[in-house]
Amino acid sequence: MLRLFNMIAFTVGLLRPGATRGVPRPSVVLGSTVHPLAAWAASRLAKRYRIPFVYEIRDIWPESLVDLGALSARGLPAKLLARLSDTLIKKADRVVSPLPNIGLYLSDRHFPDKLSSYIPNGIDAPSNWEREDHTTPKRGSFTFMYLGSHGYGNGLETLLSAFDKASQQTSTVKASLRLIGDGPRKKKLMDFAKTLSSSESITFEDRIPRSQVMGRAQEADCLVASLANMPVLRYGISPNKFFDYMLAARPIICAAPSGLSPIEEAGAGLTVEPGDESGLCQAMTEMLAAGDEKRIQMGLQGRDYVLKHFTYHDLAARLAGILKSLVVEQ
């Protein structure tokens, strides 16, 4: 309820008379679905100034909330959110999204001819990154690591169960799993981990600042990106952690829809379908059995791919080109 109040307060504040006084007249307005009312407010500002409106779909509303069990698909809130999304798509001069299958979503919403562009998330790479050493750490054990939210959409119960089974199948290497982050399911996940035979090899660590993520990720032998199996994933994924993982130059196991992950495109690791416990277990077993040379190759392929295709500099230039084209068309 507090979040909804904050959304409404932001929208009302943005649209009140005089809120944009002193701000130079824009050439285009971009509204993003960090929350849908913010995007709606942006569409109203675009109409006020009689300029193009770009609708950025970062989160699929209401489908994401329905898949997470937060809303009923037949309930009034979900229907209102769906109608609002359709209205924003209709009003938009262009749709942009970090989801690779955004065209499929627009088609499913009955807007197959709406112009759209895929602009993924990315990384802010230091200028000297390519000169740094990113080889696999040498130690007597093998560390899998997950960094990120411990929420309903992360599929961490599946990850814990898969690690437990992989640990039982491997006797030559002592494997451990580190989960770093916070979220609404962390306490339940910790309780569940205590019931597993590999509980002594599983550790939960506190959330860390973004500035420390890269250093912590490089303490791993293999990074794991986990997602729960949800229908909304058919439109694609673009979590920030994917690009951080790739920049860390570590091999990655990714539970994500086939064909929609940059990790798979880069050959940076192994990909399994979300929610596939046996597939995730097999991937862990294969990663444990792979030699250092193979794992280093995966890590370096991921780093090189993200530096080539997903730096903020290049992505910003792509977005700027789209915005400029709309201004020219006026």
ZATOR-822306 format. One record per atom (N, C-alpha, C, O): y, x, z negated. Coordinates in steps of 0.05 Angstrom, whole numbers, padded with zeros to 5 digits, always signed. Example, Ala and Ser with C-alpha at 12.3 -4.5 7.8 and 13.67 -1.06 7.14 Angstrom:
REM ZATOR-822306
-00114+00264-00156;-00090+00246-00156;-00066+00264-00156;-00066+00285-00169;-00045+00257-00142;-00021+00273-00143;+00001+00258-00157;+00023+00268-00161;
***
This chain:
REM ZATOR-822306
-00024+00016+00000;+00000+00000+00000;+00025+00017+00000;+00045+00011+00014;+00025+00039-00016;+00048+00057-00017;+00053+00070+00010;+00076+00073+00019;+00031+00077+00024;+00034+00089+00051;+00047+00069+00070;+00064+00077+00086;+00038+00044+00069;+00050+00024+00086;+00079+00020+00080;+00096+00017+00099;+00086+00020+00055;+00115+00017+00047;+00131+00040+00058;+00153+00036+00069;+00120+00065+00057;+00134+00088+00067;+00138+00086+00098;+00159+00094+00108;+00117+00076+00112;+00120+00072+00141;+00142+00053+00147;+00159+00058+00165;+00143+00031+00133;+00163+00010+00138;+00191+00021+00132;+00210+00017+00147;+00194+00035+00109;+00219+00046+00101;+00229+00067+00121;+00253+00067+00128;+00211+00083+00132;+00219+00103+00152;+00229+00088+00177;+00250+00096+00188;+00215+00068+00186;+00222+00053+00210;+00249+00040+00207;+00266+00042+00225;+00253+00026+00185;+00279+00012+00180;+00302+00032+00178;+00323+00027+00189;+00297+00054+00165;+00318+00075+00163;+00325+00087+00189;+00349+00092+00194;+00306+00091+00206;+00311+00103+00232;+00327+00084+00251;+00344+00093+00266;+00322+00058+00248;+00334+00039+00267;+00360+00026+00256;+00373+00011+00270;+00367+00032+00231;+00391+00020+00220;+00416+00030+00235;+00416+00052+00245;+00436+00013+00237;+00461+00021+00251;+00472+00047+00239;+00475+00049+00215;+00479+00065+00256;+00491+00090+00247;+00471+00112+00240;+00480+00134+00234;+00445+00106+00240;+00425+00126+00232;+00426+00151+00250;+00421+00173+00241;+00432+00147+00276;+00432+00169+00295;+00461+00178+00302;+00465+00193+00321;+00480+00169+00286;+00508+00176+00291;+00511+00207+00288;+00501+00219+00269;+00524+00219+00307;+00528+00248+00307;+00506+00263+00321;+00509+00287+00326;+00485+00249+00329;+00463+00262+00344;+00470+00260+00373;+00476+00238+00383;+00468+00282+00388;+00474+00281+00417;+00456+00261+00431;+00433+00257+00423;+00466+00248+00451;+00451+00228+00466;+00426+00241+00478;+00429+00260+00493;+00402+00231+00472;+00378+00243+00483;+00374+00235+00512;+00386+00216+00522;+00357+00251+00525;+00350+00245+00553;+00323+00231+00555;+00318+00217+00575;+00307+00233+00534;+00281+00220+00533;+00273+00218+00503;+00281+00235+00487;+00258+00198+00496;+00248+00195+00469;+00218+00195+00469;+00205+00181+00484;+00206+00212+00451;+00177+00213+00448;+00170+00201+00420;+00181+00210+00400;+00152+00181+00420;+00143+00169+00396;+00113+00174+00392;+00097+00169+00410;+00106+00185+00368;+00078+00193+00363;+00065+00175+00343;+00078+00165+00324;+00039+00171+00345;+00024+00155+00326;+00014+00171+00303;-00009+00169+00294;+00032+00187+00292;+00027+00196+00265;+00024+00171+00248;+00007+00169+00231;+00042+00151+00254;+00036+00124+00247;+00048+00106+00268;+00069+00113+00279;+00037+00083+00274;+00045+00067+00297;+00073+00056+00296;+00086+00052+00316;+00083+00051+00271;+00110+00041+00269;+00131+00062+00277;+00153+00055+00286;+00125+00087+00273;+00143+00108+00282;+00145+00108+00312;+00167+00111+00323;+00122+00105+00326;+00123+00103+00355;+00138+00078+00364;+00153+00079+00384;+00134+00056+00350;+00149+00032+00357;+00179+00036+00354;+00195+00028+00371;+00187+00049+00332;+00216+00055+00328;+00227+00073+00351;+00249+00069+00360;+00210+00092+00360;+00219+00109+00382;+00223+00092+00407;+00242+00097+00422;+00205+00073+00412;+00208+00056+00436;+00234+00040+00434;+00247+00035+00455;+00242+00031+00410;+00267+00016+00407;+00291+00034+00412;+00311+00025+00424;+00290+00059+00403;+00312+00077+00408;+00314+00083+00438;+00337+00085+00448;+00292+00086+00451;+00293+00091+00480;+00306+00067+00495;+00321+00071+00513;+00299+00043+00486;+00311+00019+00498;+00341+00018+00492;+00357+00011+00509;+00349+00026+00468;+00377+00026+00460;+00393+00045+00477;+00415+00039+00486;+00382+00068+00483;+00396+00088+00499;+00391+00085+00529;+00403+00099+00545;+00372+00067+00536;+00364+00063+00564;+00354+00089+00577;+00364+00097+00598;+00335+00101+00564;+00324+00126+00573;+00293+00123+00572;+00283+00105+00559;+00278+00142+00585;+00249+00140+00585;+00237+00143+00557;+00247+00156+00539;+00214+00129+00554;+00199+00129+00529;+00172+00141+00534;+00157+00132+00552;+00165+00162+00519;+00138+00175+00521;+00123+00168+00496;+00132+00172+00473;+00099+00157+00499;+00082+00148+00477;+00060+00169+00473;+00043+00173+00491;+00060+00183+00450;+00040+00203+00444;+00018+00190+00426;+00024+00182+00403;-00006+00189+00436;-00028+00177+00421;-00044+00200+00409;-00061+00212+00421;-00038+00205+00383;-00053+00226+00369;-00077+00213+00354;-00098+00225+00354;-00072+00191+00342;-00094+00176+00328;-00098+00149+00342;-00078+00136+00348;-00123+00142+00346;-00129+00117+00359;-00128+00094+00338;-00147+00092+00322;-00107+00078+00339;-00105+00056+00320;-00111+00030+00335;-00101+00026+00358;-00127+00012+00324;-00139+00012+00297;-00168+00023+00297;-00181+00024+00276;-00178+00032+00320;-00206+00039+00322;-00215+00060+00302;-00237+00058+00291;-00197+00080+00297;-00205+00101+00277;-00209+00089+00250;-00228+00096+00236;-00191+00071+00242;-00193+00059+00215;-00217+00040+00214;-00230+00038+00193;-00224+00027+00236;-00247+00010+00236;-00273+00027+00233;-00290+00020+00218;-00274+00049+00248;-00298+00066+00246;-00301+00078+00219;-00324+00083+00210;-00279+00083+00205;-00280+00095+00178;-00286+00074+00157;-00289+00080+00133;-00287+00048+00165;-00292+00027+00146;-00268+00018+00130;-00270+00002+00111;-00244+00027+00138;-00219+00019+00124;-00209-00008+00133;-00194-00021+00118;-00216-00017+00157;-00208-00043+00167;-00231-00057+00180;-00250-00044+00190;-00230-00083+00180;-00250-00099+00195;-00239-00103+00223;-00216-00110+00227;-00257-00100+00242;-00248-00103+00270;-00239-00131+00276;-00223-00135+00294;-00248-00151+00261;-00240-00179+00265;-00217-00188+00247;-00207-00210+00249;-00208-00170+00230;-00186-00177+00211;-00159-00177+00225;-00156-00165+00246;-00140-00190+00212;-00113-00192+00223;-00099-00165+00226;-00087-00160+00246;-00101-00147+00206;-00088-00121+00209;-00098-00105+00234;-00081-00094+00248;-00124-00105+00239;-00134-00091+00262;-00124-00104+00288;-00117-00090+00307;-00123-00131+00289;-00114-00144+00313;-00084-00139+00317;-00076-00136+00340;-00068-00138+00296;-00040-00132+00299;-00035-00103+00309;-00018-00098+00325;-00051-00084+00298;-00049-00057+00307;-00056-00053+00336;-00044-00038+00351;-00077-00068+00344;-00086-00066+00372;-00064-00078+00390;-00059-00067+00412;-00052-00100+00382;-00031-00111+00398;-00007-00093+00400;+00006-00090+00421;+00000-00080+00378;+00022-00061+00377;+00017-00037+00396;+00034-00029+00411;-00008-00027+00395;-00015-00005+00413;-00013-00013+00442;-00002+00003+00458;-00022-00036+00449;-00020-00046+00476;+00009-00049+00485;+00016-00042+00507;+00026-00058+00467;+00054-00061+00473;+00067-00034+00478;+00083-00032+00497;+00060-00014+00462;+00072+00012+00466;+00062+00025+00491;+00078+00038+00505;+00037+00021+00498;+00027+00032+00524;+00042+00019+00547;+00050+00032+00566;+00046-00007+00545;+00059-00022+00567;+00088-00012+00570;+00098-00009+00592;+00102-00007+00548;+00130+00002+00549;+00133+00031+00557;+00154+00038+00568;+00113+00047+00554;+00115+00076+00558;+00118+00083+00588;+00105+00071+00605;+00136+00101+00593;+00138+00113+00620;+00116+00133+00625;+00109+00138+00648;+00106+00145+00603;+00084+00164+00605;+00070+00164+00578;+00083+00163+00557;+00043+00167+00578;+00028+00170+00554;+00018+00199+00553;+00008+00209+00573;+00021+00212+00530;+00010+00239+00527;-00009+00238+00502;-00005+00221+00484;-00028+00256+00501;-00048+00255+00480;-00063+00281+00478;-00067+00294+00498;-00071+00290+00453;-00088+00313+00450;-00118+00306+00455;-00135+00323+00452;-00123+00281+00463;-00151+00273+00467;-00158+00275+00497;-00144+00263+00514;-00178+00291+00504;-00184+00296+00532;-00192+00271+00548;-00188+00270+00572;-00203+00251+00534;-00211+00226+00548;-00190+00204+00544;-00198+00180+00543;-00165+00210+00543;-00144+00190+00539;-00144+00170+00562;-00137+00147+00558;-00151+00179+00586;-00152+00161+00609;-00173+00139+00605;-00168+00116+00612;-00195+00146+00592;-00216+00126+00586;-00206+00105+00566;-00211+00081+00569;-00191+00115+00546;-00180+00096+00526;-00160+00077+00540;-00161+00053+00534;-00143+00087+00557;-00124+00070+00570;-00138+00049+00588;-00129+00026+00590;-00159+00058+00600;-00175+00039+00617;-00188+00018+00600;-00189-00006+00607;-00199+00026+00577;-00211+00007+00558;-00191-00013+00548;-00198-00036+00541;-00166-00005+00546;-00144-00023+00537;-00132-00038+00560;-00111-00052+00556;-00144-00036+00583;-00136-00051+00607;-00109-00041+00619;-00093-00056+00630;-00106-00014+00617;-00083-00001+00630;-00093+00023+00647;-00085+00046+00642;-00111+00018+00666;-00124+00040+00681;-00104+00056+00698;-00109+00079+00705;-00081+00044+00705;-00062+00057+00723;-00039+00070+00708;-00021+00081+00720;-00039+00069+00682;-00018+00081+00666;-00019+00112+00668;-00040+00123+00664;+00004+00125+00674;+00004+00154+00676;+00000+00166+00649;+00012+00158+00629;-00018+00186+00648;-00024+00199+00622;-00028+00229+00627;-00035+00238+00649;-00024+00244+00605;-00027+00273+00606;-00041+00282+00581;-00036+00273+00559;-00060+00301+00584;-00074+00313+00562;-00060+00338+00553;-00058+00358+00568;-00050+00338+00528;-00037+00362+00517;-00050+00366+00489;-00043+00352+00470;-00069+00385+00487;-00084+00388+00462;-00068+00401+00440;-00045+00411+00445;-00080+00402+00417;-00069+00419+00395;-00074+00448+00403;-00087+00454+00423;-00064+00466+00387;-00067+00494+00394;-00061+00513+00370;-00064+00505+00347;-00053+00537+00377;-00049+00557+00356;-00023+00573+00361;-00013+00575+00384;-00012+00583+00340;+00012+00600+00341;+00002+00629+00336;+00001+00638+00313;-00006+00642+00358;-00019+00668+00355;+00001+00691+00351;+00021+00692+00366;-00004+00709+00332;+00014+00732+00330;+00013+00749+00355;-00008+00750+00369;+00034+00763+00361;+00036+00779+00386;+00016+00801+00386;+00008+00810+00408;+00007+00811+00363;-00011+00834+00362;-00040+00826+00357;-00057+00842+00351;-00046+00799+00360;-00072+00790+00353;-00095+00803+00368;-00115+00809+00357;-00091+00807+00394;-00113+00818+00410;-00119+00847+00403;-00141+00856+00411;-00102+00860+00389;-00107+00888+00382;-00121+00891+00356;-00129+00913+00348;-00125+00869+00342;-00138+00870+00316;-00169+00869+00318;-00179+00860+00338;-00182+00879+00298;-00211+00880+00298;-00223+00854+00287;-00216+00845+00265;-00239+00841+00303;-00251+00815+00295;-00281+00815+00297;-00293+00794+00303;-00293+00838+00292;-00322+00839+00293;-00335+00825+00269;-00321+00820+00249;-00360+00818+00272;-00374+00803+00250;-00376+00820+00225;-00383+00844+00227;-00370+00809+00201;-00372+00824+00177;-00401+00833+00172;-00420+00819+00178;-00404+00857+00161;-00430+00868+00155;-00437+00864+00125;-00422+00873+00108;-00458+00850+00120;-00467+00847+00092;-00496+00839+00092;-00508+00835+00113;-00508+00838+00068;-00537+00833+00066;-00544+00804+00067;-00568+00797+00067;-00524+00786+00068;-00529+00758+00070;-00514+00745+00093;-00500+00759+00107;-00518+00719+00097;-00505+00706+00119;-00489+00682+00109;-00501+00665+00095;-00464+00680+00115;-00447+00659+00104;-00438+00640+00126;-00424+00647+00145;-00445+00614+00122;-00434+00592+00138;-00409+00583+00122;-00409+00583+00098;-00389+00574+00137;-00364+00565+00124;-00352+00541+00138;-00351+00540+00162;-00344+00522+00121;-00329+00499+00131;-00302+00499+00117;-00300+00501+00093;-00280+00497+00133;-00254+00495+00122;-00241+00468+00132;-00241+00463+00156;-00232+00452+00114;-00219+00427+00122;-00222+00405+00102;-00231+00409+00079;-00216+00381+00111;-00216+00358+00094;-00245+00350+00086;-00264+00353+00102;-00248+00340+00062;-00273+00329+00052;-00270+00299+00052;-00270+00286+00030;-00269+00287+00075;-00264+00258+00078;-00287+00243+00090;-00309+00254+00094;-00282+00218+00096;-00303+00201+00106;-00311+00207+00135;-00333+00201+00143;-00293+00219+00150;-00298+00224+00178;-00309+00252+00184;-00311+00259+00207;-00315+00267+00163;-00322+00295+00168;-00352+00301+00167;-00361+00323+00174;-00368+00281+00161;-00397+00284+00163;-00409+00307+00145;-00428+00320+00154;-00397+00311+00122;-00406+00334+00106;-00432+00329+00092;-00446+00349+00085;-00440+00304+00087;-00467+00300+00076;-00488+00310+00096;-00508+00322+00088;-00483+00305+00122;-00502+00314+00142;-00502+00345+00143;-00524+00357+00146;-00479+00357+00140;-00477+00386+00140;-00493+00398+00116;-00508+00417+00119;-00490+00386+00093;-00504+00396+00069;-00534+00393+00072;-00549+00412+00065;-00543+00370+00082;-00572+00366+00086;-00583+00385+00107;-00605+00396+00103;-00568+00389+00128;-00577+00407+00149;-00580+00436+00139;-00599+00450+00145;-00560+00444+00123;-00561+00471+00112;-00585+00474+00093;-00598+00495+00093;-00590+00454+00077;-00612+00455+00059;-00639+00459+00074;-00655+00475+00065;-00642+00444+00096;-00667+00447+00111;-00668+00474+00125;-00689+00487+00126;-00645+00484+00136;-00645+00510+00149;-00651+00532+00130;-00664+00552+00137;-00642+00529+00105;-00647+00550+00085;-00677+00552+00079;-00688+00573+00074;-00691+00529+00078;-00719+00528+00073;-00736+00540+00096;-00758+00550+00091;-00725+00539+00120;-00739+00549+00143;-00735+00579+00148;-00748+00591+00165;-00716+00591+00133;-00709+00619+00138;-00715+00635+00113;-00705+00630+00091;-00733+00655+00116;-00740+00671+00093;-00730+00700+00095;-00730+00715+00075;-00722+00708+00119;-00714+00736+00123;-00684+00741+00116;-00677+00764+00111;-00668+00720+00116;-00639+00723+00111;-00631+00704+00089;-00638+00681+00090;-00616+00713+00070;-00606+00696+00049;-00580+00683+00059;-00560+00697+00063;-00581+00657+00063;-00558+00643+00074;-00542+00628+00052;-00554+00619+00032;-00516+00626+00055;-00500+00611+00037;-00481+00593+00053;-00475+00599+00076;-00471+00573+00040;-00452+00554+00052;-00428+00551+00034;-00430+00544+00011;-00404+00557+00045;-00379+00554+00030;-00363+00532+00043;-00358+00531+00067;-00355+00513+00026;-00338+00491+00035;-00311+00493+00022;-00309+00493-00003;-00290+00496+00038;-00263+00501+00028;-00245+00478+00036;-00242+00472+00059;-00233+00466+00016;-00215+00444+00022;-00216+00423+00000;-00227+00427-00021;-00204+00400+00006;-00203+00378-00013;-00204+00352+00002;-00202+00351+00027;-00208+00330-00012;-00209+00304+00000;-00222+00283-00017;-00233+00290-00039;-00222+00258-00009;-00232+00236-00026;-00261+00237-00033;-00270+00224-00052;-00277+00251-00017;-00306+00251-00021;-00316+00277-00034;-00340+00281-00037;-00298+00294-00042;-00307+00321-00052;-00325+00318-00077;-00345+00332-00078;-00317+00301-00096;-00333+00299-00120;-00361+00289-00114;-00381+00299-00125;-00364+00269-00096;-00390+00259-00089;-00406+00280-00074;-00431+00281-00077;-00393+00295-00057;-00406+00316-00042;-00417+00338-00061;-00439+00348-00058;-00401+00344-00082;-00410+00364-00101;-00434+00354-00117;-00453+00369-00122;-00434+00329-00124;-00456+00317-00138;-00481+00316-00120;-00503+00322-00129;-00477+00310-00094;-00500+00309-00076;-00512+00337-00072;-00536+00340-00071;-00495+00357-00070;-00504+00385-00067;-00522+00394-00090;-00540+00410-00086;-00516+00384-00114;-00531+00392-00138;-00560+00382-00136;-00578+00393-00149;-00565+00362-00120;-00592+00351-00117;-00609+00366-00097;-00633+00362-00095;-00597+00384-00082;-00611+00399-00061;-00624+00424-00072;-00615+00436-00091;-00646+00432-00059;-00660+00456-00067;-00644+00481-00063;-00648+00502-00076;-00624+00480-00045;-00608+00503-00039;-00581+00502-00054;-00562+00516-00046;-00580+00487-00075;-00554+00482-00089;-00541+00508-00099;-00516+00510-00099;-00557+00527-00106;-00545+00553-00116;-00532+00569-00094;-00516+00587-00099;-00538+00562-00069;-00526+00576-00046;-00502+00561-00034;-00491+00569-00014;-00494+00539-00047;-00472+00522-00037;-00449+00524-00057;-00452+00519-00081;-00426+00531-00047;-00402+00532-00064;-00379+00515-00052;-00376+00514-00028;-00365+00502-00070;-00341+00487-00062;-00316+00501-00073;-00315+00508-00097;-00297+00505-00056;-00273+00520-00063;-00248+00503-00059;-00249+00484-00043;-00227+00510-00072;-00202+00494-00071;-00189+00497-00043;-00195+00516-00028;-00173+00477-00037;-00157+00478-00013;-00138+00502-00013;-00128+00510-00035;-00134+00515+00010;-00116+00538+00011;-00093+00533+00030;-00096+00516+00048;-00071+00547+00027;-00049+00544+00046;-00057+00552+00074;-00075+00568+00078;-00043+00540+00094;-00049+00546+00122;-00047+00576+00128;-00061+00587+00145;-00029+00589+00114;-00024+00618+00118;-00048+00635+00111;-00051+00658+00120;-00066+00624+00094;-00090+00639+00085;-00115+00632+00100;-00136+00644+00096;-00114+00612+00118;-00138+00602+00131;-00151+00624+00148;-00175+00627+00147;-00135+00639+00164;-00147+00658+00181;-00162+00680+00166;-00184+00688+00174;-00150+00690+00145;-00163+00711+00130;-00189+00701+00117;-00209+00715+00116;-00188+00676+00107;-00212+00665+00095;-00234+00660+00116;-00257+00665+00110;-00226+00650+00139;-00245+00645+00160;-00260+00670+00169;-00283+00669+00176;-00246+00693+00168;-00259+00718+00176;-00277+00729+00155;-00289+00751+00160;-00280+00716+00133;-00300+00724+00113;-00327+00712+00120;-00348+00719+00108;-00328+00694+00139;-00353+00680+00147;-00368+00695+00168;-00356+00711+00184;-00394+00691+00170;-00410+00700+00192;-00411+00679+00214;-00414+00685+00237;-00409+00654+00206;-00409+00631+00225;-00392+00609+00213;-00396+00601+00189;-00374+00597+00229;-00358+00575+00220;-00370+00549+00230;-00382+00548+00252;-00367+00528+00214;-00379+00502+00221;-00357+00481+00223;-00342+00478+00204;-00357+00467+00245;-00338+00444+00249;-00355+00419+00249;-00371+00415+00267;-00351+00402+00230;-00368+00378+00227;-00352+00353+00229;-00330+00350+00219;-00363+00333+00243;-00351+00307+00246;-00373+00285+00242;-00396+00290+00250;-00365+00263+00231;-00384+00241+00228;-00387+00227+00256;-00370+00230+00273;-00409+00213+00259;-00414+00200+00285;-00399+00173+00285;-00406+00154+00272;-00377+00172+00301;-00361+00148+00303;-00356+00141+00332;-00351+00160+00348;-00356+00116+00340;-00352+00108+00368;-00326+00118+00379;-00324+00124+00403;-00305+00120+00363;-00279+00128+00373;-00279+00156+00384;-00261+00164+00399;-00299+00172+00376;-00300+00200+00386;-00305+00202+00416;-00301+00223+00428;-00313+00180+00429;-00318+00181+00458;-00292+00187+00473;-00292+00195+00496;-00269+00183+00460;-00243+00189+00473;-00235+00218+00471;-00216+00227+00482;-00251+00233+00455;-00245+00261+00452;-00236+00269+00425;-00230+00252+00408;-00234+00295+00420;-00226+00306+00394;-00208+00330+00399;-00209+00343+00420;-00191+00335+00379;-00174+00359+00381;-00165+00368+00353;-00141+00371+00348;-00184+00372+00334;-00176+00380+00307;-00163+00408+00308;-00172+00426+00323;-00143+00412+00291;-00130+00438+00290;-00150+00460+00282;-00148+00483+00290;-00170+00453+00265;-00189+00473+00256;-00205+00485+00279;-00213+00508+00277;-00209+00470+00300;-00224+00481+00323;-00210+00506+00334;-00223+00527+00339;-00184+00504+00336;-00169+00526+00348;-00165+00549+00328;-00165+00573+00336;-00162+00543+00303;-00162+00564+00282;-00188+00579+00282;-00189+00603+00280;-00210+00564+00283;-00237+00576+00283;-00240+00595+00307;-00250+00618+00304;-00231+00586+00330;-00235+00603+00354;-00218+00628+00352;-00226+00650+00360;-00194+00626+00341;-00176+00649+00338;-00188+00669+00319;-00183+00693+00321;-00204+00660+00299;-00216+00678+00279;-00238+00695+00291;-00247+00714+00278;-00246+00690+00316;-00266+00706+00329;-00293+00706+00314;-00306+00727+00312;-00301+00683+00305;-00327+00680+00292;-00343+00660+00309;-00331+00641+00320;-00369+00663+00310;-00386+00643+00324;-00383+00617+00309;-00379+00616+00285;-00385+00595+00324;-00380+00568+00313;-00403+00549+00319;-00414+00549+00341;-00410+00534+00299;-00428+00511+00303;-00411+00486+00301;-00397+00482+00281;-00411+00470+00322;-00393+00447+00325;-00409+00421+00328;-00424+00418+00347;-00405+00403+00309;-00416+00376+00311;-00395+00358+00324;-00378+00348+00310;-00397+00355+00350;-00376+00341+00365;-00389+00330+00391;-00410+00339+00399;-00376+00309+00403;-00388+00297+00427;-00391+00318+00449;-00373+00334+00454;-00413+00318+00463;-00419+00337+00484;-00398+00334+00507;-00392+00312+00515;-00389+00357+00516;-00370+00357+00539;-00341+00352+00531;-00324+00352+00549;-00335+00349+00506;-00308+00342+00497;-00297+00362+00477;-00276+00357+00464;-00309+00385+00474;-00301+00405+00454;-00293+00431+00468;-00307+00441+00485;-00269+00442+00461;-00262+00468+00472;-00280+00491+00463;-00283+00511+00477;-00294+00487+00441;-00313+00507+00432;-00336+00509+00451;-00346+00530+00457;-00345+00486+00461;-00367+00485+00481;-00357+00497+00507;-00372+00512+00520;-00333+00490+00515;-00322+00500+00540;-00320+00531+00540;-00325+00544+00560;-00313+00541+00517;-00309+00570+00515;-00335+00586+00511;-00335+00610+00514;-00357+00572+00506;-00382+00586+00499;-00379+00601+00473;-00390+00623+00469;-00364+00589+00454;-00358+00602+00429;-00378+00597+00407;-00375+00605+00384;-00400+00582+00414;-00420+00577+00393;-00440+00556+00403;-00446+00554+00427;-00450+00540+00385;-00470+00520+00390;-00459+00492+00384;-00445+00489+00364;-00464+00473+00401;-00453+00446+00398;-00476+00426+00394;-00496+00426+00409;-00474+00408+00375;-00493+00386+00371;-00477+00360+00369;-00453+00361+00364;-00491+00338+00372;-00478+00312+00370;-00470+00306+00341;-00485+00314+00323;-00448+00293+00336;-00441+00285+00309;-00463+00269+00295;-00474+00251+00308;-00468+00274+00270;-00487+00259+00255;-00516+00267+00260;-00534+00256+00248;-00521+00287+00277;-00548+00296+00284;-00557+00318+00264;-00553+00341+00268;-00569+00309+00242;-00577+00328+00221;-00598+00348+00231;-00595+00372+00225;-00618+00339+00246;-00638+00358+00255;-00626+00377+00276;-00634+00401+00276;-00608+00367+00293;-00595+00385+00312;-00578+00406+00298;-00577+00429+00307;-00564+00398+00277;-00547+00416+00262;-00564+00437+00248;-00557+00460+00247;-00587+00428+00237;-00605+00447+00224;-00616+00467+00244;-00617+00491+00238;-00624+00458+00267;-00634+00476+00288;-00612+00496+00296;-00618+00519+00300;-00587+00487+00299;-00566+00505+00307;-00561+00526+00286;-00557+00549+00293;-00563+00519+00261;-00560+00538+00239;-00583+00559+00240;-00579+00583+00236;-00607+00549+00244;-00630+00567+00246;-00627+00586+00270;-00633+00610+00267;-00618+00576+00293;-00614+00593+00316;-00592+00614+00311;-00594+00637+00319;-00571+00606+00297;-00549+00624+00291;-00559+00646+00272;-00551+00669+00275;-00575+00639+00253;-00586+00659+00234;-00604+00679+00249;-00605+00702+00242;-00618+00669+00269;-00637+00686+00284;-00624+00703+00306;-00635+00723+00314;-00600+00695+00314;-00586+00709+00335;-00578+00737+00325;-00572+00740+00301;-00577+00756+00343;-00569+00783+00335;-00539+00785+00332;-00524+00768+00341;-00530+00807+00320;-00501+00811+00316;-00487+00812+00343;-00465+00801+00346;-00499+00824+00363;-00486+00826+00389;-00480+00798+00401;-00459+00794+00412;-00500+00780+00399;-00496+00753+00410;-00474+00739+00395;-00457+00725+00407;-00475+00741+00368;-00454+00727+00352;-00426+00738+00357;-00407+00723+00358;-00424+00764+00360;-00398+00776+00365;-00388+00767+00392;-00364+00761+00395;-00406+00765+00412;-00398+00756+00439;-00387+00727+00437;-00366+00721+00449;-00400+00710+00423;-00391+00682+00420;-00363+00682+00407;-00345+00668+00417;-00359+00697+00386;-00334+00698+00373;-00311+00707+00390;-00289+00696+00391;-00316+00729+00405;-00296+00740+00423;-00290+00721+00446;-00267+00719+00455;-00310+00707+00456;-00305+00687+00477;-00287+00665+00468;-00270+00655+00482;-00291+00656+00443;-00274+00635+00432;-00246+00645+00428;-00227+00630+00435;-00242+00669+00418;-00215+00680+00414;-00201+00683+00441;-00178+00675+00443;-00214+00695+00460;-00202+00699+00486;-00194+00672+00499;-00173+00670+00512;-00211+00652+00496;-00206+00626+00509;-00183+00612+00497;-00166+00600+00511;-00181+00613+00470;-00158+00599+00457;-00132+00613+00462;-00111+00600+00465;-00132+00640+00465;-00108+00654+00471;-00099+00649+00500;-00075+00650+00506;-00118+00644+00517;-00111+00639+00545;-00102+00610+00550;-00085+00606+00567;-00112+00591+00536;-00107+00563+00543;-00093+00546+00521;-00083+00525+00528;-00092+00555+00496;-00082+00538+00475;-00061+00549+00457;-00061+00543+00433;-00044+00566+00467;-00022+00576+00450;+00001+00555+00451;+00005+00541+00471;+00016+00553+00429;+00038+00534+00428;+00058+00539+00450;+00070+00520+00460;+00062+00564+00457;+00081+00571+00478;+00074+00557+00504;+00091+00545+00517;+00049+00559+00512;+00040+00547+00537;+00039+00517+00536;+00046+00503+00555;+00030+00506+00513;+00028+00477+00510;+00056+00465+00509;+00060+00443+00521;+00075+00478+00497;+00103+00468+00496;+00115+00468+00524;+00129+00450+00531;+00108+00488+00540;+00118+00489+00567;+00107+00466+00584;+00120+00455+00601;+00081+00460+00579;+00069+00437+00593;+00082+00411+00586;+00088+00394+00603;+00088+00407+00560;+00101+00382+00552;+00130+00381+00562;+00139+00360+00571;+00144+00404+00561;+00171+00405+00571;+00172+00397+00601;+00191+00383+00610;+00152+00406+00616;+00152+00399+00645;+00149+00369+00649;+00161+00358+00667;+00133+00356+00632;+00129+00327+00634;+00155+00312+00627;+00163+00294+00642;+00168+00321+00606;+00193+00308+00597;+00215+00311+00618;+00230+00293+00624;+00216+00335+00629;+00237+00341+00650;+00232+00324+00675;+00251+00314+00687;+00207+00320+00682;+00201+00304+00706;+00210+00275+00702;+00218+00262+00721;+00209+00264+00678;+00218+00237+00672;+00248+00235+00674;+00259+00215+00683;+00262+00256+00665;+00291+00256+00667;+00300+00257+00696;+00319+00243+00703;+00287+00273+00712;+00294+00275+00740;+00290+00249+00755;+00305+00242+00773;+00268+00234+00746;+00262+00209+00760;+00282+00186+00753;+00282+00166+00767;+00299+00190+00733;+00318+00169+00726;+00338+00163+00748;+00355+00146+00745;
***
